[in-house]
Amino acid sequence: MSFPEFDASVLCSAITLRPEIAVARLSAPALLSEEHRSGYERYLSDRIVPRAEQAVVNGDACTLEELFTTGMLGRDILDQLLQRSLRSGKTTMTSVIMSMIRKGS
């Protein structure tokens, strides 16, 4: 759903708000107000880096791409993820992260 009332009710209820919902709303922000965007960003702020790190460890490029579309993975976070993927020898993930860094520049 892409309605302001949906966002308001989801943001008010910690039980129904899951990281997947927040990522989906930030990735496809149809009819998303600035107030609701801020609410989703606050919710994800502590969760997005661990989820991105887990995606790198698991070699899950799709999840990492989805997290990147939220606009919350800044250059500093991408640099950290790049270092992690280089240390772990994840060639595919290194390539994906480098592509994200180029897109963000």
All heavy atoms as an XYZ file, in Angstrom:
806
protein
N       0.835     -1.184      0.000
C       0.000      0.000      0.000
C       0.877      1.243      0.000
O       1.946      1.242      0.577
C      -0.897      0.003      1.233
C      -1.942     -1.096      1.221
S      -2.932     -1.163      2.721
C      -3.695      0.397      2.716
N       0.392      2.278     -0.589
C       1.152      3.515     -0.685
C       0.303      4.706     -0.281
O       0.128      5.649     -1.034
C       1.653      3.694     -2.114
O       2.430      2.630     -2.508
N      -0.244      4.663      0.888
C      -1.124      5.722      1.326
C      -0.595      6.337      2.616
O      -0.063      5.632      3.458
C      -2.536      5.185      1.571
C      -3.123      4.525      0.363
C      -3.197      3.149      0.277
C      -3.585      5.285     -0.701
C      -3.726      2.535     -0.849
C      -4.118      4.682     -1.824
C      -4.180      3.301     -1.898
N      -0.746      7.641      2.767
C      -0.271      8.293      3.990
C      -0.853      7.674      5.264
O      -0.167      7.576      6.272
C      -0.722      9.743      3.821
C      -0.817      9.931      2.338
C      -1.260      8.598      1.799
N      -2.104      7.254      5.231
C      -2.721      6.646      6.405
C      -2.020      5.326      6.761
O      -1.862      4.984      7.924
C      -4.220      6.385      6.180
C      -5.044      7.633      6.010
C      -4.996      8.191      4.585
O      -4.608      7.477      3.640
O      -5.327      9.373      4.428
N      -1.598      4.591      5.742
C      -0.858      3.341      5.961
C       0.449      3.650      6.682
O       0.777      3.025      7.686
C      -0.589      2.649      4.627
C       0.384      1.508      4.722
C      -0.025      0.277      5.204
C       1.706      1.672      4.338
C       0.874     -0.778      5.304
C       2.604      0.625      4.430
C       2.190     -0.602      4.917
N       1.192      4.626      6.182
C       2.470      4.976      6.797
C       2.282      5.425      8.241
O       3.030      5.014      9.123
C       3.165      6.084      5.994
C       3.623      5.594      4.630
O       4.167      4.476      4.558
O       3.441      6.330      3.650
N       1.285      6.242      8.478
C       1.044      6.735      9.833
C       0.733      5.591     10.784
O       1.270      5.527     11.883
C      -0.096      7.755      9.831
N      -0.114      4.656     10.355
C      -0.467      3.552     11.257
C       0.698      2.594     11.462
O       0.902      2.098     12.559
C      -1.707      2.805     10.759
O      -1.399      1.943      9.705
N       1.483      2.355     10.434
C       2.635      1.467     10.571
C       3.678      2.091     11.489
O       4.241      1.413     12.348
C       3.254      1.145      9.188
C       4.611      0.491      9.322
C       2.336      0.230      8.400
N       3.949      3.378     11.310
C       4.960      4.044     12.130
C       4.542      4.159     13.591
O       5.394      4.213     14.464
C       5.284      5.424     11.563
C       6.111      5.399     10.282
C       6.128      6.776      9.632
C       7.523      4.909     10.549
N       3.256      4.179     13.856
C       2.771      4.265     15.232
C       2.823      2.920     15.950
O       2.784      2.870     17.163
C       1.333      4.781     15.270
S       1.215      6.518     14.847
N       2.900      1.857     15.210
C       2.867      0.527     15.812
C       4.193     -0.187     15.584
O       4.479     -0.644     14.488
C       1.725     -0.295     15.209
O       1.779     -1.607     15.707
N       4.974     -0.298     16.635
C       6.276     -0.981     16.531
C       6.103     -2.457     16.205
O       7.009     -3.091     15.677
C       7.056     -0.818     17.819
N       4.937     -3.015     16.496
C       4.699     -4.434     16.237
C       4.618     -4.705     14.747
O       5.175     -5.680     14.260
C       3.400     -4.896     16.938
C       3.587     -4.800     18.450
C       3.020     -6.308     16.522
C       2.334     -5.039     19.242
N       3.964     -3.825     13.993
C       3.795     -4.071     12.562
C       4.960     -3.569     11.721
O       5.101     -3.967     10.581
C       2.496     -3.419     12.036
O       2.561     -2.018     12.285
C       1.273     -4.025     12.673
N       5.785     -2.707     12.288
C       6.900     -2.161     11.519
C       8.084     -3.117     11.575
O       8.606     -3.414     12.637
C       7.313     -0.787     12.041
C       8.408     -0.072     11.254
C       8.031      0.049      9.781
C       8.667      1.291     11.835
N       8.454     -3.608     10.415
C       9.618     -4.484     10.281
C      10.594     -3.788      9.341
O      10.197     -2.967      8.516
C       9.209     -5.834      9.713
C       8.251     -6.619     10.600
C       7.990     -8.032     10.077
N       7.983     -8.175      8.639
C       6.895     -8.149      7.874
N       5.716     -7.980      8.417
N       6.984     -8.300      6.563
N      11.871     -4.128      9.444
C      12.850     -3.497      8.549
C      12.490     -3.639      7.076
O      12.714     -2.724      6.292
C      14.152     -4.225      8.885
C      13.986     -4.687     10.279
C      12.520     -5.007     10.410
N      11.916     -4.762      6.703
C      11.554     -4.985      5.300
C      10.540     -3.961      4.816
O      10.605     -3.495      3.678
C      11.001     -6.399      5.086
C      11.988     -7.505      5.365
C      12.126     -7.860      6.843
O      11.261     -7.473      7.664
O      13.121     -8.513      7.176
N       9.585     -3.615      5.686
C       8.568     -2.629      5.329
C       9.214     -1.257      5.169
O       8.961     -0.548      4.194
C       7.435     -2.576      6.378
C       6.632     -3.885      6.365
C       6.509     -1.386      6.128
C       5.628     -4.007      7.488
N      10.064     -0.890      6.117
C      10.723      0.410      6.053
C      11.599      0.519      4.807
O      11.582      1.540      4.118
C      11.542      0.648      7.319
N      12.347     -0.534      4.503
C      13.197     -0.531      3.307
C      12.332     -0.410      2.057
O      12.641      0.375      1.153
C      14.080     -1.798      3.252
C      14.740     -1.952      1.890
C      15.133     -1.766      4.350
N      11.247     -1.145      2.003
C      10.369     -1.097      0.830
C       9.772      0.292      0.638
O       9.720      0.800     -0.489
C       9.259     -2.138      0.959
N       9.348      0.929      1.728
C       8.745      2.265      1.596
C       9.776      3.308      1.187
O       9.484      4.210      0.426
C       8.064      2.679      2.907
C       6.775      1.936      3.173
C       5.723      2.162      2.080
N       5.206      3.520      2.156
C       5.071      4.324      1.104
N       5.373      3.917     -0.104
N       4.602      5.534      1.256
N      11.011      3.187      1.699
C      12.042      4.147      1.324
C      12.564      3.889     -0.085
O      12.979      4.810     -0.782
C      13.194      4.110      2.328
C      12.861      4.685      3.708
C      13.989      4.390      4.686
C      12.581      6.172      3.637
N      12.522      2.630     -0.506
C      12.995      2.285     -1.851
C      12.004      2.695     -2.928
O      12.389      3.049     -4.038
C      13.243      0.778     -1.950
O      14.274      0.402     -1.078
N      10.727      2.611     -2.613
C       9.667      2.993     -3.552
C       8.746      3.971     -2.824
O       7.684      3.595     -2.337
C       8.900      1.763     -4.010
N       9.156      5.247     -2.742
C       8.453      6.198     -1.879
C       7.211      6.869     -2.466
O       6.974      8.045     -2.241
C       9.539      7.238     -1.598
C      10.375      7.232     -2.821
C      10.375      5.797     -3.295
N       6.392      6.115     -3.172
C       5.171      6.687     -3.738
C       4.293      7.250     -2.628
O       3.976      6.571     -1.663
C       4.410      5.621     -4.516
N       3.943      8.523     -2.770
C       3.093      9.240     -1.813
C       3.653      9.244     -0.399
O       2.909      9.317      0.577
C       1.672      8.648     -1.803
C       0.912      8.700     -3.123
C      -0.416      7.984     -2.997
C       0.711     10.138     -3.582
N       4.973      9.199     -0.249
C       5.607      9.198      1.072
C       5.927     10.635      1.463
O       6.702     11.317      0.790
C       6.880      8.349      1.042
C       7.609      8.158      2.363
C       6.722      7.408      3.361
C       8.895      7.370      2.138
N       5.323     11.088      2.552
C       5.568     12.458      3.012
C       6.937     12.537      3.679
O       7.513     11.531      4.080
C       4.485     12.885      4.003
O       4.634     12.171      5.221
N       7.454     13.748      3.807
C       8.752     13.949      4.471
C       8.693     13.488      5.928
O       9.649     12.938      6.446
C       9.189     15.406      4.382
C       9.787     15.777      3.059
C      10.989     14.897      2.697
O      11.891     14.701      3.521
O      11.008     14.402      1.557
N       7.565     13.723      6.581
C       7.405     13.301      7.982
C       7.507     11.786      8.098
O       8.201     11.264      8.960
C       6.054     13.780      8.510
C       5.748     13.306      9.911
C       4.331     13.653     10.347
O       3.592     14.298      9.584
O       3.975     13.251     11.464
N       6.820     11.081      7.215
C       6.854      9.620      7.271
C       8.216      9.086      6.829
O       8.712      8.110      7.377
C       5.728      9.027      6.428
C       4.375      9.332      6.993
N       3.301      9.619      6.203
C       3.932      9.414      8.263
C       2.249      9.857      6.961
N       2.618      9.744      8.222
N       8.831      9.749      5.840
C      10.184      9.354      5.419
C      11.135      9.436      6.615
O      11.908      8.538      6.880
C      10.699     10.249      4.296
C      12.176      9.989      3.952
C      12.683     10.887      2.860
N      12.141     10.545      1.569
C      12.534      9.499      0.846
N      13.476      8.711      1.287
N      11.981      9.255     -0.321
N      11.040     10.521      7.360
C      11.898     10.686      8.538
C      11.646      9.589      9.564
O      12.585      9.103     10.195
C      11.658     12.052      9.186
O      12.043     13.078      8.319
N      10.381      9.205      9.725
C      10.053      8.131     10.661
C      10.672      6.807     10.255
O      11.251      6.093     11.083
N      10.581      6.476      8.976
C      11.197      5.237      8.493
C      12.716      5.301      8.613
O      13.358      4.319      8.972
C      10.801      4.968      7.039
C       9.380      4.489      6.865
C       8.478      5.213      6.091
C       8.931      3.311      7.465
C       7.169      4.777      5.910
C       7.633      2.871      7.293
C       6.754      3.612      6.520
O       5.465      3.179      6.349
N      13.284      6.457      8.310
C      14.738      6.603      8.412
C      15.205      6.475      9.858
O      16.231      5.845     10.126
C      15.195      7.929      7.814
C      15.117      7.935      6.306
C      15.452      9.280      5.676
O      15.519     10.306      6.413
O      15.640      9.312      4.456
N      14.459      7.050     10.789
C      14.812      6.896     12.216
C      14.760      5.434     12.627
O      15.633      4.944     13.329
C      13.873      7.713     13.096
C      14.256      9.160     13.233
C      13.480      9.854     14.338
N      12.032      9.697     14.227
C      11.246     10.465     13.484
N      11.760     11.449     12.775
N       9.945     10.268     13.456
N      13.722      4.746     12.174
C      13.583      3.317     12.506
C      14.757      2.518     11.955
O      15.311      1.650     12.620
C      12.259      2.780     11.954
C      12.095      1.301     12.151
C      11.725      0.790     13.386
C      12.338      0.411     11.121
C      11.593     -0.578     13.584
C      12.209     -0.949     11.301
C      11.832     -1.444     12.536
O      11.710     -2.793     12.718
N      15.145      2.795     10.718
C      16.221      2.026     10.076
C      17.622      2.447     10.479
O      18.570      1.688     10.265
C      16.111      2.142      8.555
C      15.155      1.201      7.860
C      15.196      1.444      6.357
C      15.478     -0.246      8.152
N      17.777      3.619     11.049
C      19.115      4.152     11.288
C      20.006      3.192     12.078
O      21.191      3.077     11.789
C      19.044      5.511     11.979
O      18.493      5.384     13.266
N      19.474      2.497     13.056
C      20.265      1.539     13.840
C      20.308      0.157     13.208
O      21.095     -0.679     13.626
C      19.680      1.388     15.250
C      19.772      2.665     16.048
O      20.579      3.547     15.680
O      19.039      2.794     17.040
N      19.483     -0.082     12.225
C      19.342     -1.426     11.671
C      19.975     -1.614     10.300
O      20.284     -2.732      9.911
C      17.856     -1.773     11.589
C      17.187     -1.864     12.943
C      15.664     -1.899     12.796
N      15.005     -2.063     14.077
C      14.678     -1.065     14.885
N      14.973      0.181     14.556
N      14.076     -1.295     16.024
N      20.162     -0.536      9.562
C      20.562     -0.687      8.163
C      22.009     -1.154      8.012
O      22.300     -1.989      7.163
C      20.283      0.593      7.348
C      20.314      0.263      5.863
C      21.238      1.706      7.709
C      19.613      1.268      4.988
N      22.911     -0.655      8.838
C      24.310     -1.063      8.715
C      24.481     -2.544      9.054
O      25.116     -3.276      8.279
C      25.240     -0.158      9.554
C      26.663     -0.702      9.566
C      25.226      1.264      9.005
N      23.912     -3.039     10.158
C      24.031     -4.482     10.413
C      23.420     -5.336      9.305
O      23.961     -6.384      8.946
C      23.301     -4.700     11.743
C      23.350     -3.372     12.420
C      23.307     -2.356     11.306
N      22.299     -4.878      8.737
C      21.686     -5.625      7.637
C      22.582     -5.615      6.402
O      22.709     -6.613      5.707
C      20.303     -5.066      7.302
C      19.274     -5.330      8.394
C      17.935     -4.717      8.066
N      17.331     -5.304      6.902
C      16.602     -6.420      6.892
N      16.410     -7.077      8.010
N      16.077     -6.862      5.776
N      23.212     -4.478      6.128
C      24.121     -4.388      4.983
C      25.355     -5.261      5.207
O      25.809     -5.950      4.289
C      24.532     -2.936      4.754
N      25.895     -5.240      6.413
C      27.052     -6.090      6.729
C      26.697     -7.567      6.570
O      27.488     -8.339      6.039
C      27.553     -5.814      8.136
C      28.228     -4.480      8.282
C      28.595     -4.130      9.707
O      28.054     -4.756     10.653
O      29.431     -3.223      9.881
N      25.514     -7.935      7.029
C      25.066     -9.321      6.891
C      24.919     -9.700      5.423
O      25.265    -10.811      5.012
C      23.738     -9.533      7.634
C      23.326    -10.965      7.751
C      24.300    -11.768      8.601
O      24.793    -11.295      9.607
N      24.584    -12.982      8.197
N      24.417     -8.784      4.615
C      24.282     -9.048      3.182
C      25.653     -9.277      2.550
O      25.817    -10.170      1.718
C      23.562     -7.887      2.487
N      26.652     -8.502      2.959
C      28.013     -8.678      2.433
C      28.558    -10.034      2.847
O      29.099    -10.772      2.020
C      28.942     -7.528      2.906
C      30.397     -7.842      2.586
C      28.528     -6.221      2.259
N      28.414    -10.372      4.113
C      28.915    -11.658      4.616
C      28.257    -12.821      3.887
O      28.914    -13.806      3.542
C      28.688    -11.764      6.143
C      28.928    -13.178      6.645
C      29.579    -10.780      6.879
N      26.959    -12.701      3.633
C      26.216    -13.781      2.974
C      26.338    -13.742      1.450
O      25.807    -14.616      0.772
C      24.735    -13.719      3.353
C      24.508    -14.053      4.801
O      25.325    -14.709      5.437
N      23.396    -13.588      5.340
N      26.968    -12.706      0.911
C      27.068    -12.583     -0.536
C      25.728    -12.295     -1.188
O      25.487    -12.675     -2.327
N      24.857    -11.608     -0.471
C      23.503    -11.321     -0.924
C      23.443     -9.944     -1.593
O      23.091     -8.941     -0.965
C      22.548    -11.398      0.266
C      21.096    -11.301     -0.125
O      20.796    -11.033     -1.305
O      20.240    -11.481      0.765
N      23.787     -9.905     -2.861
C      23.830     -8.647     -3.605
C      22.441     -8.021     -3.737
O      22.320     -6.794     -3.711
C      24.444     -8.864     -4.977
N      21.417     -8.825     -3.864
C      20.047     -8.289     -4.022
C      19.629     -7.482     -2.796
O      19.090     -6.383     -2.929
C      19.058     -9.413     -4.285
S      19.273    -10.195     -5.892
N      19.877     -8.024     -1.616
C      19.519     -7.314     -0.394
C      20.332     -6.037     -0.270
O      19.797     -4.986      0.092
C      19.731     -8.209      0.842
O      18.847     -9.318      0.752
C      19.470     -7.465      2.134
N      21.608     -6.112     -0.581
C      22.449     -4.927     -0.495
C      21.977     -3.855     -1.476
O      21.917     -2.675     -1.132
C      23.914     -5.290     -0.748
C      24.915     -4.192     -0.451
C      24.824     -3.743      1.008
C      26.313     -4.651     -0.779
N      21.614     -4.244     -2.686
C      21.082     -3.291     -3.666
C      19.803     -2.647     -3.146
O      19.592     -1.439     -3.308
C      20.811     -3.988     -5.004
C      22.045     -4.329     -5.786
C      22.628     -3.140     -6.540
O      22.002     -2.068     -6.580
O      23.715     -3.303     -7.096
N      18.932     -3.437     -2.550
C      17.676     -2.898     -2.021
C      17.957     -1.901     -0.902
O      17.340     -0.832     -0.851
C      16.784     -4.029     -1.515
C      15.429     -3.555     -1.060
C      14.524     -4.685     -0.628
O      15.034     -5.734     -0.165
O      13.309     -4.515     -0.736
N      18.888     -2.221     -0.018
C      19.242     -1.296      1.050
C      19.839     -0.011      0.477
O      19.573      1.079      0.981
C      20.228     -1.953      2.023
C      19.683     -3.125      2.831
C      20.803     -3.799      3.610
C      18.570     -2.688      3.759
N      20.601     -0.127     -0.586
C      21.214      1.036     -1.224
C      20.148      1.974     -1.791
O      20.304      3.198     -1.737
C      22.169      0.578     -2.326
C      22.850      1.703     -3.046
C      23.836      2.445     -2.424
C      22.500      2.018     -4.348
C      24.474      3.493     -3.087
C      23.134      3.057     -5.025
C      24.118      3.794     -4.387
N      19.065      1.421     -2.305
C      18.013      2.258     -2.907
C      17.291      3.131     -1.884
O      16.587      4.059     -2.274
C      16.975      1.415     -3.679
O      16.318      0.528     -2.773
C      17.618      0.647     -4.819
N      17.465      2.847     -0.589
C      16.843      3.696      0.428
C      17.516      5.052      0.524
O      16.939      5.993      1.054
C      16.902      3.035      1.822
O      18.268      2.950      2.254
C      16.233      1.685      1.835
N      18.741      5.148      0.017
C      19.489      6.384      0.119
C      20.167      6.575      1.464
O      20.730      7.625      1.737
N      20.122      5.561      2.306
C      20.687      5.668      3.650
C      22.097      5.096      3.770
O      22.702      5.203      4.830
C      19.764      4.981      4.656
C      18.441      5.688      4.825
S      17.400      4.937      6.066
C      18.368      5.213      7.551
N      22.605      4.488      2.713
C      23.973      3.977      2.756
C      24.894      5.022      2.143
O      25.066      5.087      0.937
C      24.084      2.644      1.989
C      23.334      1.463      2.572
C      23.515      0.235      1.690
C      23.795      1.162      3.988
N      25.450      5.847      2.995
C      26.333      6.903      2.535
C      27.708      6.373      2.160
O      28.020      5.193      2.319
N      28.530      7.263      1.663
C      29.876      6.890      1.200
C      30.694      6.255      2.322
O      31.403      5.287      2.088
C      30.583      8.127      0.639
C      32.005      7.916      0.207
C      32.067      6.912     -0.956
N      33.432      6.547     -1.245
C      34.133      6.984     -2.283
N      33.587      7.817     -3.132
N      35.360      6.582     -2.464
N      30.596      6.788      3.534
C      31.368      6.235      4.639
C      30.961      4.794      4.952
O      31.806      3.926      5.191
C      31.264      7.108      5.881
C      29.832      7.346      6.331
O      28.919      7.291      5.478
O      29.623      7.609      7.526
N      29.679      4.518      4.909
C      29.195      3.152      5.155
C      29.625      2.237      4.021
O      30.073      1.113      4.260
C      27.658      3.138      5.327
C      27.257      3.915      6.585
C      27.138      1.705      5.393
C      25.782      4.162      6.724
N      29.514      2.718      2.790
C      29.939      1.908      1.645
C      31.430      1.603      1.711
O      31.857      0.494      1.378
C      29.580      2.595      0.331
C      28.090      2.673      0.012
C      27.858      3.514     -1.230
C      27.496      1.282     -0.157
N      32.230      2.573      2.163
C      33.665      2.327      2.317
C      33.927      1.234      3.358
O      34.786      0.378      3.159
C      34.403      3.611      2.706
C      34.518      4.598      1.557
O      34.356      4.187      0.384
O      34.777      5.789      1.836
N      33.178      1.258      4.454
C      33.322      0.220      5.480
C      32.939     -1.151      4.923
O      33.619     -2.150      5.175
C      32.447      0.531      6.695
C      32.880      1.730      7.482
C      31.851      2.103      8.539
O      30.885      1.389      8.786
N      32.052      3.255      9.165
N      31.845     -1.184      4.167
C      31.403     -2.450      3.570
C      32.422     -2.951      2.552
O      32.672     -4.161      2.459
C      30.035     -2.277      2.914
C      28.870     -1.968      3.851
C      27.610     -1.652      3.049
C      28.618     -3.123      4.809
N      33.019     -2.035      1.810
C      34.043     -2.409      0.834
C      35.245     -3.036      1.534
O      35.752     -4.076      1.095
C      34.465     -1.181      0.021
C      35.504     -1.414     -1.065
C      34.987     -2.406     -2.112
C      35.882     -0.094     -1.717
N      35.669     -2.433      2.625
C      36.787     -3.001      3.383
C      36.458     -4.401      3.896
O      37.276     -5.315      3.824
C      37.150     -2.089      4.566
C      37.750     -0.774      4.148
C      39.048     -0.960      3.383
O      39.871     -1.805      3.712
N      39.220     -0.176      2.337
N      35.238     -4.564      4.388
C      34.815     -5.871      4.894
C      34.820     -6.912      3.775
O      35.274     -8.029      3.951
C      33.427     -5.781      5.512
C      32.884     -7.107      6.013
C      31.556     -6.916      6.689
N      31.765     -6.382      8.005
C      31.631     -7.103      9.116
N      31.280     -8.352      9.041
N      31.839     -6.563     10.285
N      34.300     -6.538      2.612
C      34.232     -7.503      1.510
C      35.626     -7.819      0.981
O      35.910     -8.958      0.606
C      33.328     -7.003      0.386
O      33.892     -5.899     -0.271
N      36.512     -6.842      0.961
C      37.885     -7.091      0.523
C      38.599     -8.041      1.476
O      39.290     -8.966      1.037
C      38.668     -5.770      0.421
C      38.320     -4.877     -0.763
C      38.930     -3.500     -0.593
C      38.766     -5.518     -2.059
N      38.428     -7.809      2.767
C      39.081     -8.680      3.764
C      38.565    -10.111      3.703
O      39.302    -11.053      3.954
C      38.876     -8.118      5.172
C      39.789     -6.972      5.506
C      39.776     -6.670      6.999
N      38.455     -6.456      7.532
C      37.864     -5.275      7.636
N      38.478     -4.188      7.226
N      36.661     -5.163      8.152
N      37.287    -10.249      3.377
C      36.709    -11.593      3.357
C      36.848    -12.283      2.006
O      36.476    -13.436      1.858
C      35.232    -11.537      3.760
O      34.488    -10.811      2.812
N      37.369    -11.561      1.000
C      37.570    -12.168     -0.317
C      36.298    -12.332     -1.120
O      36.234    -13.149     -2.036
N      35.281    -11.555     -0.820
C      33.999    -11.620     -1.534
C      34.091    -10.780     -2.810
O      33.715     -9.612     -2.850
C      32.861    -11.111     -0.654
C      32.711    -11.820      0.668
C      31.925    -13.072      0.491
C      31.662    -13.696      1.863
N      30.957    -14.909      1.775
N      34.599    -11.374     -3.868
C      34.850    -10.653     -5.114
C      33.577    -10.053     -5.695
O      33.563     -8.891     -6.118
C      35.499    -11.584     -6.150
O      36.621    -12.213     -5.549
C      35.924    -10.834     -7.381
N      32.517    -10.816     -5.728
C      31.264    -10.325     -6.298
C      30.734     -9.151     -5.490
O      30.311     -8.136     -6.058
C      30.210    -11.445     -6.345
O      30.725    -12.521     -7.108
C      28.905    -10.968     -6.929
N      30.770     -9.267     -4.170
C      30.265     -8.193     -3.322
C      31.145     -6.952     -3.446
O      30.641     -5.828     -3.435
C      30.184     -8.651     -1.862
C      29.133     -9.730     -1.630
S      27.489     -9.312     -2.264
C      27.052     -7.927     -1.258
N      32.443     -7.151     -3.595
C      33.355     -6.018     -3.789
C      32.959     -5.261     -5.051
O      32.886     -4.028     -5.055
C      34.814     -6.500     -3.875
O      35.144     -7.151     -2.641
C      35.767     -5.348     -4.117
N      32.670     -5.979     -6.107
C      32.251     -5.365     -7.367
C      30.929     -4.618     -7.202
O      30.770     -3.505     -7.708
C      32.124     -6.441     -8.441
O      31.635     -5.898     -9.629
N      29.983     -5.223     -6.493
C      28.681     -4.593     -6.273
C      28.849     -3.299     -5.486
O      28.268     -2.268     -5.832
C      27.725     -5.568     -5.541
C      26.484     -4.865     -5.046
C      27.360     -6.735     -6.446
N      29.644     -3.336     -4.444
C      29.842     -2.154     -3.604
C      30.577     -1.058     -4.379
O      30.212      0.124     -4.269
C      30.601     -2.524     -2.314
C      29.741     -3.481     -1.467
C      30.926     -1.277     -1.501
C      30.493     -4.168     -0.352
N      31.560     -1.433     -5.168
C      32.266     -0.435     -5.969
C      31.311      0.229     -6.955
O      31.389      1.438     -7.210
C      33.453     -1.070     -6.680
C      34.574     -1.419     -5.712
S      35.942     -2.277     -6.475
C      36.610     -1.005     -7.524
N      30.397     -0.534     -7.507
C      29.397      0.021     -8.415
C      28.506      1.020     -7.666
O      28.159      2.074     -8.209
C      28.562     -1.113     -9.001
O      27.504     -0.602     -9.756
N      28.132      0.684     -6.453
C      27.305      1.592     -5.644
C      28.060      2.885     -5.356
O      27.473      3.971     -5.405
C      26.915      0.925     -4.330
C      25.939     -0.182     -4.483
S      25.666     -0.957     -2.882
C      24.590     -2.296     -3.372
N      29.331      2.764     -5.060
C      30.136      3.953     -4.779
C      30.189      4.850     -6.021
O      30.042      6.069     -5.930
C      31.552      3.560     -4.306
C      31.472      2.951     -2.902
C      32.488      4.758     -4.324
C      32.759      2.326     -2.409
N      30.346      4.236     -7.194
C      30.358      5.021     -8.434
C      29.009      5.700     -8.673
O      28.960      6.840     -9.125
C      30.717      4.141     -9.628
C      32.205      3.912     -9.756
C      32.550      3.281    -11.089
N      31.959      1.969    -11.288
C      32.489      0.828    -10.883
N      33.631      0.823    -10.244
N      31.903     -0.320    -11.125
N      27.910      5.000     -8.374
C      26.578      5.590     -8.555
C      26.369      6.778     -7.627
O      25.696      7.733     -7.995
C      25.488      4.554     -8.265
C      25.340      3.502     -9.322
C      24.267      2.509     -8.903
C      24.222      1.309     -9.810
N      23.266      0.280     -9.330
N      26.920      6.665     -6.423
C      26.749      7.719     -5.431
C      27.614      8.934     -5.674
O      27.372     10.007     -5.117
N      28.623      8.799     -6.506
C      29.557      9.929     -6.735
C      28.999     10.928     -7.708
O      28.215     10.744     -8.510
C      30.874      9.410     -7.272
O      31.479      8.583     -6.324
